[in-house]
Amino acid sequence: MSQETTYLELSEEGGGSHKFYEVTVDGTTMSIRYGRIGDPGATTSSSFADNAKARAEAAKKIGAKVRKGYAPAVIGQRQRRGVSRRTIVSTRSTARRAPVLWRYQSGTSAFGIFVDESGCMVGNEAGAITKLTHDAQVIQQFRLPDGVKCIVADDDWLYAGCDDGNVYDLSGKIPRLAYRIADDIDIYWLDIFDGVLGVSDADGGIAAIDHEDEFLWRRKGNGTSGWMVRCDATALYHGHSKGVTGYDWRSGQQTWHTPTGGVLFGWQERDTLFAGTSTRQVVQLGKDGRQQTVFHCDAAVFSCATAPDGRYVFAGDSSSSVYCFDSTGARLWKLDTGCGSAFSMQYHQERLYIVTTDGSLACIDATEAAIHAAEQGTVPQVRDIKAAAMQELVPATTVEVTSEVGDGIVLECVEENGRLRIRVVSEGYHRDWQVQFPKGIREPKARYLVTEVREAGRGGFYRAFGDIRRLV
């Protein structure tokens, strides 16, 4: 029986979509390969009872894409096009130098940052993620398939959203594919709460996606360039060219909209939101959309963050300056980073960590004494960190095997309506609940052993946690 392949492309002028979609039917198997034109893309496969059913499903998939504007094309005729990047309009800061303790040069401009008790991470536009201790010792490196837009935490899970349209789980020993976002979404930013993704894109669209990559809802949004999305237990907050909009998590219904000027970054605390804007302000909003405090900077704001108690608000602008304000909006200080404009930042235990336009992860001493000395022109000698050669980890599509169950939890992969689902086999769990589980290692009828599964806070599904091995 011959193999049948249909190749489609959608390429829009003016920086719009530039995607391909390829469907192959080989006997009873249908495979889909999709991604940006010129890239290898991601691949999924489904098995059917016979060739006729596989071809029928393929026809349905192709028809859906054609209705969205995809058309038959020849591979290689169109060339790869760069993905959306934030436009950098940077001027030189006239402020005194910040007390930078150390800086790690990742190699190219960086958006992704994550800091906790165990250390700090930087993810850059080459897809490299490096983890360092707070004393700047390099302890781990990942290599993802495309540029890292952001690194976000969800309880004990850690995820990186990339320019290839995928989200990778960084919580285990090696990175694994966690979510495949729709191929027509050009991710600008994402956040995650209890296994459900909020995704904003280049066109200003906003979507909520569940633990199995299925849309809960999707909206056009009120503006373009969605550089902010933040999530909590009840709502999703979207920042874009026309301000900040709040949506109900479950229904996707808009609950409020507040004009703030174009939003370039967003931060949230328990009861408040902070939007860094192109109009040189950080705007503090309540989660009902009401404006509370405005923090005035001297250039467009690329990033912002707060101290845990909200006592301080920090901002990074397009002129390579960082600021600190008190909770009333009074500016306490402004200093120059010395290593570019801060695309993202995070405050942790009297240190301000930033990732910048020149690819640096820099650690700034934010204690009162260090800042006062810097304002007088006295700063410490910066330690420039160069990573020693070490093996980089890439997203895994294979797992270790074992025949010993021990204290682990047994899962099984089953096929339902052409999709591979994971269920718990071990006693004491809901057998009909799905398990959030990496996409690239699912195989029909395979059994897996995981360290533990945890019930999602919303209930209704489990989340696999810890090491994953295949049972033989």
JOVEN-V276327 format. One record per run of one state. SS is the DSSP state (alpha for helix, beta for strand, coil for the rest). FROM is the first residue (numbers start at 0). TO is the last residue. If there is no record, write none. Layout:
BEGIN
<<SS:FROM:TO> <SS:FROM:TO>>
END
This chain:
BEGIN
<<coil:0:2> <beta:3:10> <coil:11:16> <beta:17:25> <coil:26:27> <beta:28:35> <coil:36:40> <beta:41:46> <coil:47:49> <alpha:50:66> <coil:67:69> <beta:70:71> <coil:72:95> <beta:96:96> <coil:97:98> <beta:99:104> <coil:105:108> <beta:109:115> <coil:116:117> <beta:118:123> <coil:124:126> <beta:127:131> <coil:132:136> <beta:137:142> <coil:143:146> <beta:147:153> <coil:154:155> <beta:156:161> <coil:162:164> <beta:165:168> <coil:169:174> <beta:175:179> <coil:180:185> <beta:186:192> <coil:193:194> <beta:195:200> <coil:201:204> <beta:205:208> <coil:209:213> <beta:214:218> <coil:219:226> <beta:227:230> <coil:231:233> <beta:234:239> <coil:240:241> <beta:242:247> <coil:248:252> <beta:253:257> <coil:258:261> <beta:262:267> <coil:268:270> <beta:271:276> <coil:277:279> <beta:280:285> <coil:286:289> <beta:290:295> <coil:296:299> <beta:300:305> <coil:306:310> <beta:311:316> <coil:317:319> <beta:320:325> <coil:326:329> <beta:330:335> <coil:336:340> <beta:341:347> <coil:348:349> <beta:350:355> <coil:356:358> <beta:359:364> <coil:365:366> <alpha:367:374> <coil:375:381> <beta:382:384> <coil:385:391> <beta:392:393> <coil:394:398> <beta:399:401> <coil:402:407> <beta:408:415> <coil:416:417> <beta:418:423> <coil:424:432> <beta:433:435> <coil:436:445> <beta:446:454> <coil:455:459> <beta:460:470> <coil:471:471>>
END
